[in-house]
């Protein structure tokens, strides 16, 4: 259950950051890179905060 909450939170953060990066430039690769990067960075942080 703990892992599911962490990954769900990280997915939401990744989607939000990706969509916010897509809006000004309309560049899909930039949005994907920002979403994946923020997902990867938020997983350890959320694991420590929620755990």
Secondary structure, 3 states (H helix, E strand, C coil): CHHHHHHHHHHHHHHHHHHHHHHHHCCHHHHHHHHHHHHHHHHHHHHHHHC
